[in-house]
Amino acid sequence: MRDLIEFAIVRHLPEAMLSDEAVTMLLAIGHQESGWKHRRQVRGPARGWWQFEQGGGVAGVLRHHSTRDTAARVCGELGYKPESHEVYDALADNDLLAVCFARLLLWTLPKPLPALGDVNVAWDQYIEAWRPGKPHRDRWDKSYRLAMRGMA
């Protein structure tokens, strides 16, 4: 998964968005949200490994002042209109798009990404960006630990 994340960022996003901290957060959040098993949320509406909802993360990335232009460019490069319904429908089947939107969602946060190993700040930023309806702090430490080892 690390290779996919790095490829998507290098190919479609500004160079400043690629860092070990970003890849670690994306690995941890992907593991936390889907366990790398479900591109469509079980008993829910979310899509992609990072479990985006149409009116939540998708709309947020498309509208946020710091990501909307890049999101529109990425959508165009991948053959989609930068519209929430179209992106949402594509997220379950297009991992490159999903990686880009997950990284862009992290980019909307006002603070820098946490230092590697700072599991508590990483948790706080995950909660702030993803706003999970039922957060599972008890699973986060494992997700983050696996991400730190590049195994999530």
C-alpha positions in Angstrom: 0.0 0.0 0.0 2.9 2.3 0.7 4.0 2.1 -2.9 0.5 3.0 -4.1 0.3 6.0 -1.8 3.8 7.3 -2.8 3.0 6.8 -6.5 -0.3 8.6 -6.3 1.2 11.6 -4.5 4.2 11.9 -6.8 2.1 11.5 -9.9 -0.8 13.7 -9.0 -0.1 16.1 -6.1 2.4 18.8 -5.3 5.8 17.6 -4.1 5.2 19.3 -0.7 2.5 16.7 0.0 4.9 13.8 0.0 6.6 13.1 3.4 7.1 10.2 5.7 4.6 11.8 8.1 1.9 12.0 5.3 2.4 8.4 4.2 2.4 7.2 7.8 -0.9 9.0 8.5 -2.5 7.7 5.3 -1.4 4.1 6.1 -2.8 4.4 9.7 -6.0 6.0 8.6 -6.6 3.5 5.8 -6.0 0.7 8.2 -8.3 2.3 10.8 -11.1 3.0 8.4 -11.2 0.0 6.2 -8.6 -2.5 7.4 -7.7 -2.6 3.7 -10.6 -5.0 3.3 -13.6 -2.9 2.3 -13.7 -0.2 -0.4 -17.4 0.1 0.4 -18.3 0.7 4.0 -20.1 -2.3 5.6 -23.6 -1.1 6.6 -22.7 2.5 5.6 -22.3 5.0 2.8 -18.6 5.6 2.8 -16.3 4.7 -0.2 -12.7 3.8 -0.8 -10.0 2.6 1.5 -10.2 5.8 3.5 -14.0 5.7 3.7 -15.1 9.0 2.3 -18.7 10.2 2.4 -20.1 12.3 -0.4 -21.3 15.2 1.7 -18.3 14.9 4.2 -14.7 14.4 3.0 -15.5 14.5 -0.7 -17.4 17.8 -0.6 -14.9 19.2 1.9 -11.9 18.5 -0.3 -13.7 19.9 -3.4 -14.7 23.1 -1.6 -11.8 23.9 0.8 -9.7 26.9 -0.3 -6.4 25.0 0.1 -7.4 21.9 -1.9 -10.2 22.8 -4.4 -7.9 23.7 -7.3 -5.7 20.7 -6.8 -8.7 18.4 -6.4 -10.2 19.7 -9.6 -6.9 19.1 -11.5 -6.6 15.6 -10.0 -10.2 14.8 -11.1 -9.5 16.0 -14.6 -6.2 14.0 -14.8 -8.1 10.9 -13.8 -11.1 11.5 -16.0 -13.7 12.8 -13.6 -15.6 16.0 -13.1 -14.8 17.7 -9.8 -18.4 17.1 -8.6 -19.1 15.4 -5.3 -21.4 12.7 -6.7 -18.9 11.7 -9.4 -15.9 11.6 -7.1 -17.9 9.7 -4.5 -19.0 7.1 -7.0 -15.4 6.6 -8.3 -13.7 6.3 -4.9 -14.5 2.6 -4.4 -12.9 1.7 -7.7 -10.1 4.2 -8.2 -7.4 3.9 -5.6 -5.3 6.7 -7.0 -8.3 9.1 -6.6 -8.8 7.8 -3.1 -5.2 8.4 -2.1 -5.3 11.9 -3.5 -8.5 12.8 -1.7 -7.2 11.3 1.6 -4.0 13.3 1.3 -5.9 16.5 0.3 -8.2 16.1 3.3 -5.1 16.0 5.6 -3.8 19.1 3.8 -6.9 21.0 5.0 -5.8 20.7 8.6 -4.4 24.0 10.0 -1.5 22.4 11.9 1.5 20.4 10.4 1.2 16.7 10.4 2.5 15.1 13.6 6.1 14.0 14.0 6.6 10.3 13.3 5.8 8.3 16.4 3.5 10.9 18.0 0.5 8.6 18.1 -1.7 10.9 20.2 -1.3 14.0 18.0 -1.9 11.6 15.0 -5.1 10.5 16.6 -6.2 14.0 17.2 -5.6 15.0 13.6 -7.4 11.8 12.3 -10.4 12.8 14.4 -10.3 16.4 13.3 -10.1 15.5 9.6 -12.2 12.3 9.3 -14.8 13.1 12.1 -15.7 9.4 12.5 -19.2 8.8 13.8 -17.9 6.0 16.0 -14.2 6.6 16.7 -12.3 3.6 17.9 -9.3 4.8 19.9 -8.6 1.3 21.1 -7.7 0.3 17.5 -5.7 3.4 16.6 -2.5 2.5 18.4 -2.2 -0.7 16.4 -3.1 1.0 13.1 -0.5 3.7 13.8 2.1 1.2 14.9 1.6 -0.9 11.7 1.8 2.3 9.7 5.1 3.3 11.3 6.5 -0.1 10.2 5.0 0.4 6.7 2.8 -2.6 7.1 -0.7 -1.1 7.5 
